[in-house]
Amino acid sequence: MRITRKTLVTTPASEPLALNETKDFINVSGSDDDTLITNLIKAARQYVEQNYNVAMITSTWDFTMDRFPQWKHTEDPHSLIEPLILPVQSITSITYYDANNDLQTLSASAYEAQLDNDRFPAIWRAYEQLWPETYVRRDAVKIRLVAGYGATAASVPEPVRVAMLMIIKFLFDNREDMPINKNIVPYPRAVEMLLRNFYYNDI
């Protein structure tokens, strides 16, 4: 069961790219454009994160859904919960509103998680456990987790960082909106080449 609603709880403490290395890549030596370049670093990170459902630097996220997998969705108690983000470091908590609409915290012994798979993290019920029944509401279940490659830019895969640099270079050199034309690529094709081995943009 895939989750469709996610909320950033704790923002990353740093960016995947430093200002100086970005300026070196785009061939800027002065400081006049430092504010612009800093904003482009953030914009490039957010573009990759949102388009590929990934967290670069360690951050905390909430994922909500209206029920656990087995209730009103499938009769298979083994159904997975698939958080829409990569990579997942840890599950902080799973809370839910029970049949009486009272907020409960699911015991960590009631579920297991596969977090070492960078492409398909998943949570499933533990052996001989069942997902609890929930109250009928859109936010019946909330999963809080920590995601990201690590606390510093050094943890982010180099192809991803290079792809971000190419996006920034393109945006820096093309500061006006691009015309609508199917023959114009909105960013270098090499960006997709660098990113596609790490992420699927349709998860």
CYANA upper distance limits for C-alpha pairs under 8 A (distance plus 0.5 A):
  1 MET  CA     69 PRO  CA      6.25
  1 MET  CA     79 SER  CA      7.17
  1 MET  CA     80 LEU  CA      6.09
  1 MET  CA     81 ILE  CA      5.37
  1 MET  CA     82 GLU  CA      6.57
  2 ARG  CA     81 ILE  CA      6.43
  2 ARG  CA     82 GLU  CA      5.43
  2 ARG  CA     83 PRO  CA      7.05
  2 ARG  CA     84 LEU  CA      7.62
  3 ILE  CA     63 PHE  CA      7.13
  3 ILE  CA     64 THR  CA      7.11
  3 ILE  CA     65 MET  CA      6.44
  3 ILE  CA     81 ILE  CA      7.85
  3 ILE  CA     82 GLU  CA      7.07
  3 ILE  CA     83 PRO  CA      6.49
  3 ILE  CA     84 LEU  CA      6.88
  4 THR  CA     63 PHE  CA      8.27
  4 THR  CA     64 THR  CA      7.98
  4 THR  CA     65 MET  CA      7.61
  4 THR  CA     84 LEU  CA      8.03
  5 ARG  CA     63 PHE  CA      6.26
  5 ARG  CA     64 THR  CA      6.08
  5 ARG  CA     65 MET  CA      7.42
  6 LYS  CA     61 TRP  CA      7.30
  6 LYS  CA     62 ASP  CA      6.07
  6 LYS  CA     63 PHE  CA      4.94
  6 LYS  CA     64 THR  CA      6.99
  6 LYS  CA     84 LEU  CA      8.36
  7 THR  CA     61 TRP  CA      6.12
  7 THR  CA     62 ASP  CA      5.57
  7 THR  CA     63 PHE  CA      6.98
  8 LEU  CA     59 SER  CA      8.21
  8 LEU  CA     60 THR  CA      6.81
  8 LEU  CA     61 TRP  CA      5.15
  8 LEU  CA     62 ASP  CA      6.96
  9 VAL  CA     59 SER  CA      8.07
  9 VAL  CA     60 THR  CA      5.76
  9 VAL  CA     61 TRP  CA      5.66
  9 VAL  CA     62 ASP  CA      7.12
 10 THR  CA     59 SER  CA      5.91
 10 THR  CA     60 THR  CA      5.34
 10 THR  CA     61 TRP  CA      7.51
 11 THR  CA     59 SER  CA      5.99
 11 THR  CA     60 THR  CA      7.56
 12 PRO  CA     57 ILE  CA      6.01
 12 PRO  CA     58 THR  CA      6.23
 12 PRO  CA     59 SER  CA      5.54
 12 PRO  CA    151 ALA  CA      8.39
 13 ALA  CA     57 ILE  CA      7.99
 13 ALA  CA     58 THR  CA      8.22
 13 ALA  CA    151 ALA  CA      7.93
 14 SER  CA     57 ILE  CA      7.52
 14 SER  CA    151 ALA  CA      8.21
 14 SER  CA    152 THR  CA      7.34
 14 SER  CA    153 ALA  CA      8.12
 15 GLU  CA     41 ILE  CA      7.93
 15 GLU  CA     42 LYS  CA      7.51
 15 GLU  CA     45 ARG  CA      8.19
 15 GLU  CA     57 ILE  CA      7.52
 15 GLU  CA    152 THR  CA      8.25
 15 GLU  CA    153 ALA  CA      7.10
 16 PRO  CA     45 ARG  CA      7.98
 16 PRO  CA     56 MET  CA      7.21
 16 PRO  CA     57 ILE  CA      7.34
 16 PRO  CA    152 THR  CA      7.53
 16 PRO  CA    153 ALA  CA      4.76
 16 PRO  CA    154 ALA  CA      8.20
 16 PRO  CA    156 VAL  CA      7.21
 16 PRO  CA    161 ARG  CA      7.32
 17 LEU  CA     21 GLU  CA      7.55
 17 LEU  CA     22 THR  CA      7.19
 17 LEU  CA     41 ILE  CA      7.29
 17 LEU  CA    153 ALA  CA      6.82
 17 LEU  CA    161 ARG  CA      7.48
 18 ALA  CA     22 THR  CA      6.76
 19 LEU  CA     23 LYS  CA      6.67
 19 LEU  CA     34 ASP  CA      8.03
 19 LEU  CA     37 ILE  CA      7.70
 19 LEU  CA     38 THR  CA      6.90
 19 LEU  CA     41 ILE  CA      8.50
 20 ASN  CA     24 ASP  CA      6.75
 21 GLU  CA     25 PHE  CA      6.81
 22 THR  CA     26 ILE  CA      6.86
 22 THR  CA     37 ILE  CA      8.24
 22 THR  CA    165 LEU  CA      7.00
 23 LYS  CA     27 ASN  CA      6.31
 23 LYS  CA     28 VAL  CA      5.44
 23 LYS  CA     29 SER  CA      7.26
 23 LYS  CA     37 ILE  CA      8.14
 24 ASP  CA     28 VAL  CA      6.72
 24 ASP  CA     29 SER  CA      7.87
 25 PHE  CA    165 LEU  CA      7.49
 25 PHE  CA    169 LYS  CA      8.11
 26 ILE  CA    165 LEU  CA      8.43
 26 ILE  CA    168 ILE  CA      8.40
 26 ILE  CA    169 LYS  CA      5.95
 26 ILE  CA    172 PHE  CA      8.47
 33 ASP  CA     37 ILE  CA      6.59
 34 ASP  CA     38 THR  CA      6.52
 35 THR  CA     39 ASN  CA      6.75
 36 LEU  CA     40 LEU  CA      6.69
 37 ILE  CA     41 ILE  CA      6.70
 37 ILE  CA    168 ILE  CA      8.25
 37 ILE  CA    172 PHE  CA      8.11
 38 THR  CA     42 LYS  CA      7.10
 39 ASN  CA     43 ALA  CA      6.63
 40 LEU  CA     44 ALA  CA      6.43
 40 LEU  CA    168 ILE  CA      6.39
 40 LEU  CA    171 LEU  CA      8.05
 40 LEU  CA    172 PHE  CA      8.28
 41 ILE  CA     45 ARG  CA      6.77
 41 ILE  CA    164 MET  CA      8.13
 41 ILE  CA    168 ILE  CA      7.13
 42 LYS  CA     46 GLN  CA      6.66
 43 ALA  CA     47 TYR  CA      6.55
 44 ALA  CA     48 VAL  CA      6.84
 44 ALA  CA    164 MET  CA      6.20
 44 ALA  CA    167 ILE  CA      6.87
 44 ALA  CA    168 ILE  CA      6.89
 45 ARG  CA     49 GLU  CA      6.54
 45 ARG  CA     56 MET  CA      8.04
 45 ARG  CA    164 MET  CA      7.33
 46 GLN  CA     50 GLN  CA      6.34
 47 TYR  CA     51 ASN  CA      6.36
 48 VAL  CA     52 TYR  CA      6.23
 48 VAL  CA     53 ASN  CA      8.14
 48 VAL  CA     54 VAL  CA      7.75
 48 VAL  CA    164 MET  CA      8.24
 49 GLU  CA     53 ASN  CA      5.67
 49 GLU  CA     54 VAL  CA      5.06
 49 GLU  CA     55 ALA  CA      6.23
 49 GLU  CA     56 MET  CA      7.68
 50 GLN  CA     54 VAL  CA      7.48
 51 ASN  CA    201 ASN  CA      6.55
 52 TYR  CA    199 TYR  CA      6.57
 52 TYR  CA    200 TYR  CA      6.82
 52 TYR  CA    201 ASN  CA      5.09
 52 TYR  CA    202 ASP  CA      8.02
 52 TYR  CA    203 ILE  CA      8.15
 53 ASN  CA     84 LEU  CA      6.60
 53 ASN  CA     85 ILE  CA      5.25
 53 ASN  CA     86 LEU  CA      6.91
 53 ASN  CA    201 ASN  CA      7.84
 53 ASN  CA    203 ILE  CA      7.97
 54 VAL  CA     85 ILE  CA      5.43
 54 VAL  CA     86 LEU  CA      4.98
 54 VAL  CA     87 PRO  CA      7.14
 54 VAL  CA    148 GLY  CA      7.83
 55 ALA  CA     59 SER  CA      7.68
 55 ALA  CA     85 ILE  CA      7.28
 55 ALA  CA     86 LEU  CA      6.60
 55 ALA  CA     87 PRO  CA      7.34
 55 ALA  CA    147 ALA  CA      6.43
 55 ALA  CA    148 GLY  CA      5.02
 55 ALA  CA    149 TYR  CA      7.72
 56 MET  CA    148 GLY  CA      5.41
 56 MET  CA    149 TYR  CA      6.21
 56 MET  CA    150 GLY  CA      8.04
 56 MET  CA    156 VAL  CA      6.79
 57 ILE  CA    147 ALA  CA      8.21
 57 ILE  CA    148 GLY  CA      5.26
 57 ILE  CA    149 TYR  CA      6.27
 57 ILE  CA    150 GLY  CA      5.92
 57 ILE  CA    151 ALA  CA      5.98
 57 ILE  CA    152 THR  CA      6.92
 57 ILE  CA    153 ALA  CA      7.59
 57 ILE  CA    155 SER  CA      8.43
 57 ILE  CA    156 VAL  CA      7.97
 58 THR  CA    146 VAL  CA      7.25
 58 THR  CA    147 ALA  CA      6.07
 58 THR  CA    148 GLY  CA      4.77
 58 THR  CA    149 TYR  CA      6.89
 58 THR  CA    150 GLY  CA      5.65
 58 THR  CA    151 ALA  CA      5.65
 59 SER  CA    146 VAL  CA      6.21
 59 SER  CA    147 ALA  CA      6.10
 59 SER  CA    148 GLY  CA      6.81
 60 THR  CA    144 ARG  CA      7.61
 60 THR  CA    145 LEU  CA      6.27
 60 THR  CA    146 VAL  CA      5.04
 60 THR  CA    147 ALA  CA      6.81
 61 TRP  CA    144 ARG  CA      6.20
 61 TRP  CA    145 LEU  CA      6.03
 61 TRP  CA    146 VAL  CA      6.83
 61 TRP  CA    147 ALA  CA      7.84
 62 ASP  CA    142 LYS  CA      6.95
 62 ASP  CA    143 ILE  CA      6.08
 62 ASP  CA    144 ARG  CA      4.98
 62 ASP  CA    145 LEU  CA      7.06
 63 PHE  CA     83 PRO  CA      7.56
 63 PHE  CA    142 LYS  CA      6.02
 63 PHE  CA    143 ILE  CA      5.54
 63 PHE  CA    144 ARG  CA      6.91
 64 THR  CA    138 ARG  CA      8.38
 64 THR  CA    139 ASP  CA      6.05
 64 THR  CA    140 ALA  CA      7.80
 64 THR  CA    141 VAL  CA      5.95
 64 THR  CA    142 LYS  CA      4.89
 64 THR  CA    143 ILE  CA      6.82
 65 MET  CA    138 ARG  CA      6.75
 65 MET  CA    139 ASP  CA      6.03
 65 MET  CA    140 ALA  CA      6.77
 65 MET  CA    141 VAL  CA      5.84
 65 MET  CA    142 LYS  CA      7.21
 66 ASP  CA    136 VAL  CA      7.55
 66 ASP  CA    137 ARG  CA      6.27
 66 ASP  CA    138 ARG  CA      4.83
 66 ASP  CA    139 ASP  CA      5.71
 66 ASP  CA    140 ALA  CA      5.28
 66 ASP  CA    141 VAL  CA      6.58
 67 ARG  CA     71 TRP  CA      6.90
 67 ARG  CA     72 LYS  CA      8.37
 67 ARG  CA    133 GLU  CA      8.23
 67 ARG  CA    134 THR  CA      6.61
 67 ARG  CA    135 TYR  CA      8.45
 67 ARG  CA    136 VAL  CA      8.20
 67 ARG  CA    138 ARG  CA      8.44
 67 ARG  CA    140 ALA  CA      6.23
 67 ARG  CA    141 VAL  CA      6.45
 68 PHE  CA     81 ILE  CA      8.45
 68 PHE  CA    131 TRP  CA      6.73
 68 PHE  CA    132 PRO  CA      7.83
 68 PHE  CA    133 GLU  CA      7.93
 68 PHE  CA    134 THR  CA      7.97
 68 PHE  CA    141 VAL  CA      7.43
 69 PRO  CA     73 HIS  CA      6.41
 69 PRO  CA     74 THR  CA      7.05
 69 PRO  CA     77 PRO  CA      7.96
 69 PRO  CA     79 SER  CA      6.23
 69 PRO  CA     80 LEU  CA      7.41
 69 PRO  CA     81 ILE  CA      7.49
 69 PRO  CA    131 TRP  CA      8.14
 70 GLN  CA     74 THR  CA      5.37
 70 GLN  CA     75 GLU  CA      5.96
 70 GLN  CA     76 ASP  CA      6.50
 70 GLN  CA     77 PRO  CA      5.97
 70 GLN  CA     79 SER  CA      7.20
 70 GLN  CA    131 TRP  CA      7.53
 71 TRP  CA     75 GLU  CA      7.97
 71 TRP  CA    133 GLU  CA      7.17
 74 THR  CA     79 SER  CA      8.23
 77 PRO  CA    125 ARG  CA      8.04
 77 PRO  CA    130 LEU  CA      6.99
 77 PRO  CA    131 TRP  CA      7.86
 78 HIS  CA    124 TRP  CA      6.94
 78 HIS  CA    125 ARG  CA      7.00
 79 SER  CA    124 TRP  CA      7.08
 80 LEU  CA    122 ALA  CA      6.66
 80 LEU  CA    123 ILE  CA      6.16
 80 LEU  CA    124 TRP  CA      5.39
 80 LEU  CA    125 ARG  CA      8.36
 81 ILE  CA    122 ALA  CA      6.11
 81 ILE  CA    123 ILE  CA      5.47
 81 ILE  CA    124 TRP  CA      6.73
 82 GLU  CA    120 PHE  CA      7.83
 82 GLU  CA    121 PRO  CA      6.67
 82 GLU  CA    122 ALA  CA      5.11
 82 GLU  CA    123 ILE  CA      6.91
 83 PRO  CA    121 PRO  CA      7.16
 83 PRO  CA    122 ALA  CA      7.09
 84 LEU  CA    203 ILE  CA      7.39
 85 ILE  CA    147 ALA  CA      7.85
 86 LEU  CA    118 ASP  CA      6.63
 86 LEU  CA    119 ARG  CA      7.19
 86 LEU  CA    120 PHE  CA      8.44
 86 LEU  CA    121 PRO  CA      7.90
 86 LEU  CA    147 ALA  CA      7.16
 86 LEU  CA    148 GLY  CA      7.37
 87 PRO  CA    115 LEU  CA      7.99
 87 PRO  CA    117 ASN  CA      8.29
 87 PRO  CA    118 ASP  CA      5.74
 87 PRO  CA    119 ARG  CA      7.92
 87 PRO  CA    121 PRO  CA      7.95
 87 PRO  CA    147 ALA  CA      6.14
 87 PRO  CA    148 GLY  CA      6.03
 87 PRO  CA    149 TYR  CA      7.00
 88 VAL  CA    115 LEU  CA      6.20
 88 VAL  CA    116 ASP  CA      8.41
 88 VAL  CA    118 ASP  CA      8.19
 88 VAL  CA    121 PRO  CA      7.26
 88 VAL  CA    145 LEU  CA      7.71
 88 VAL  CA    146 VAL  CA      6.65
 88 VAL  CA    147 ALA  CA      4.82
 88 VAL  CA    148 GLY  CA      6.97
 89 GLN  CA    115 LEU  CA      7.02
 89 GLN  CA    145 LEU  CA      8.02
 89 GLN  CA    146 VAL  CA      5.93
 89 GLN  CA    147 ALA  CA      5.60
 89 GLN  CA    148 GLY  CA      7.29
 89 GLN  CA    149 TYR  CA      8.44
 90 SER  CA    115 LEU  CA      7.71
 90 SER  CA    145 LEU  CA      6.25
 90 SER  CA    146 VAL  CA      5.83
 90 SER  CA    147 ALA  CA      7.64
 91 ILE  CA    143 ILE  CA      8.00
 91 ILE  CA    144 ARG  CA      6.80
 91 ILE  CA    145 LEU  CA      4.87
 91 ILE  CA    146 VAL  CA      6.94
 92 THR  CA    143 ILE  CA      8.17
 92 THR  CA    144 ARG  CA      5.85
 92 THR  CA    145 LEU  CA      5.47
 92 THR  CA    146 VAL  CA      7.46
 93 SER  CA    105 THR  CA      7.73
 93 SER  CA    106 LEU  CA      7.95
 93 SER  CA    108 ALA  CA      8.18
 93 SER  CA    143 ILE  CA      6.48
 93 SER  CA    144 ARG  CA      5.84
 93 SER  CA    145 LEU  CA      7.53
 94 ILE  CA    105 THR  CA      6.47
 94 ILE  CA    106 LEU  CA      6.01
 94 ILE  CA    141 VAL  CA      7.72
 94 ILE  CA    142 LYS  CA      6.25
 94 ILE  CA    143 ILE  CA      5.05
 94 ILE  CA    144 ARG  CA      6.89
 95 THR  CA    103 LEU  CA      7.41
 95 THR  CA    104 GLN  CA      6.04
 95 THR  CA    105 THR  CA      4.80
 95 THR  CA    106 LEU  CA      6.22
 95 THR  CA    141 VAL  CA      6.38
 95 THR  CA    142 LYS  CA      5.79
 95 THR  CA    143 ILE  CA      7.07
 96 TYR  CA    103 LEU  CA      6.13
 96 TYR  CA    104 GLN  CA      5.83
 96 TYR  CA    105 THR  CA      6.90
 96 TYR  CA    106 LEU  CA      7.80
 96 TYR  CA    134 THR  CA      7.33
 96 TYR  CA    140 ALA  CA      5.83
 96 TYR  CA    141 VAL  CA      4.83
 96 TYR  CA    142 LYS  CA      6.69
 97 TYR  CA    101 ASN  CA      5.42
 97 TYR  CA    102 ASP  CA      5.59
 97 TYR  CA    103 LEU  CA      4.91
 97 TYR  CA    104 GLN  CA      6.49
 97 TYR  CA    134 THR  CA      6.08
 97 TYR  CA    135 TYR  CA      6.20
 97 TYR  CA    140 ALA  CA      5.69
 97 TYR  CA    141 VAL  CA      7.23
 98 ASP  CA    102 ASP  CA      5.96
 98 ASP  CA    103 LEU  CA      6.95
 98 ASP  CA    104 GLN  CA      7.20
 98 ASP  CA    132 PRO  CA      7.87
 98 ASP  CA    133 GLU  CA      6.67
 98 ASP  CA    134 THR  CA      4.89
 98 ASP  CA    135 TYR  CA      5.86
 98 ASP  CA    140 ALA  CA      8.40
 99 ALA  CA    133 GLU  CA      6.58
 99 ALA  CA    134 THR  CA      5.37
 99 ALA  CA    135 TYR  CA      4.99
 99 ALA  CA    136 VAL  CA      8.46
100 ASN  CA    135 TYR  CA      7.01
101 ASN  CA    134 THR  CA      8.06
101 ASN  CA    135 TYR  CA      5.86
106 LEU  CA    110 ALA  CA      7.42
107 SER  CA    111 TYR  CA      8.22
108 ALA  CA    112 GLU  CA      8.30
109 SER  CA    126 ALA  CA      7.46
110 ALA  CA    125 ARG  CA      6.46
110 ALA  CA    126 ALA  CA      5.70
110 ALA  CA    129 GLN  CA      6.40
110 ALA  CA    130 LEU  CA      8.16
110 ALA  CA    131 TRP  CA      8.44
111 TYR  CA    123 ILE  CA      7.34
111 TYR  CA    124 TRP  CA      6.08
111 TYR  CA    125 ARG  CA      4.66
111 TYR  CA    126 ALA  CA      4.88
111 TYR  CA    129 GLN  CA      8.14
112 GLU  CA    123 ILE  CA      6.23
112 GLU  CA    124 TRP  CA      5.96
112 GLU  CA    125 ARG  CA      6.53
112 GLU  CA    126 ALA  CA      6.00
113 ALA  CA    121 PRO  CA      8.00
113 ALA  CA    122 ALA  CA      6.21
113 ALA  CA    123 ILE  CA      4.78
113 ALA  CA    124 TRP  CA      6.79
114 GLN  CA    121 PRO  CA      5.99
114 GLN  CA    122 ALA  CA      5.78
114 GLN  CA    123 ILE  CA      6.88
115 LEU  CA    121 PRO  CA      5.70
115 LEU  CA    122 ALA  CA      7.48
116 ASP  CA    121 PRO  CA      7.83
117 ASN  CA    121 PRO  CA      6.25
119 ARG  CA    198 PHE  CA      8.11
119 ARG  CA    199 TYR  CA      7.33
119 ARG  CA    200 TYR  CA      8.44
125 ARG  CA    129 GLN  CA      6.39
125 ARG  CA    130 LEU  CA      6.76
125 ARG  CA    131 TRP  CA      6.98
126 ALA  CA    130 LEU  CA      8.29
134 THR  CA    140 ALA  CA      6.75
134 THR  CA    141 VAL  CA      8.32
135 TYR  CA    140 ALA  CA      6.77
136 VAL  CA    140 ALA  CA      7.33
149 TYR  CA    155 SER  CA      5.95
149 TYR  CA    156 VAL  CA      6.14
150 GLY  CA    155 SER  CA      5.70
150 GLY  CA    156 VAL  CA      7.71
151 ALA  CA    155 SER  CA      7.70
152 THR  CA    156 VAL  CA      8.15
156 VAL  CA    160 VAL  CA      7.52
156 VAL  CA    161 ARG  CA      7.40
157 PRO  CA    161 ARG  CA      7.08
158 GLU  CA    162 VAL  CA      6.63
159 PRO  CA    163 ALA  CA      6.61
159 PRO  CA    194 LEU  CA      6.04
159 PRO  CA    195 LEU  CA      7.52
160 VAL  CA    164 MET  CA      6.80
160 VAL  CA    194 LEU  CA      7.10
160 VAL  CA    195 LEU  CA      6.61
161 ARG  CA    165 LEU  CA      6.80
162 VAL  CA    166 MET  CA      6.78
162 VAL  CA    194 LEU  CA      8.39
163 ALA  CA    167 ILE  CA      6.81
163 ALA  CA    190 ALA  CA      7.98
163 ALA  CA    191 VAL  CA      5.33
163 ALA  CA    192 GLU  CA      8.39
163 ALA  CA    194 LEU  CA      6.65
163 ALA  CA    195 LEU  CA      7.49
164 MET  CA    168 ILE  CA      6.71
164 MET  CA    191 VAL  CA      8.21
165 LEU  CA    169 LYS  CA      6.60
166 MET  CA    170 PHE  CA      6.66
166 MET  CA    188 PRO  CA      7.61
166 MET  CA    191 VAL  CA      7.30
167 ILE  CA    171 LEU  CA      6.71
167 ILE  CA    187 TYR  CA      6.75
167 ILE  CA    188 PRO  CA      7.79
167 ILE  CA    191 VAL  CA      7.78
168 ILE  CA    172 PHE  CA      6.40
169 LYS  CA    173 ASP  CA      6.66
170 PHE  CA    174 ASN  CA      6.52
170 PHE  CA    187 TYR  CA      6.90
170 PHE  CA    188 PRO  CA      7.92
171 LEU  CA    175 ARG  CA      6.43
178 MET  CA    186 PRO  CA      7.86
180 ILE  CA    184 ILE  CA      8.36
185 VAL  CA    189 ARG  CA      7.94
187 TYR  CA    191 VAL  CA      7.70
188 PRO  CA    192 GLU  CA      8.21
189 ARG  CA    193 MET  CA      7.13
190 ALA  CA    194 LEU  CA      6.64
191 VAL  CA    195 LEU  CA      6.73
192 GLU  CA    196 ARG  CA      6.23
193 MET  CA    197 ASN  CA      7.93
194 LEU  CA    198 PHE  CA      8.48
195 LEU  CA    199 TYR  CA      6.74
196 ARG  CA    200 TYR  CA      6.86
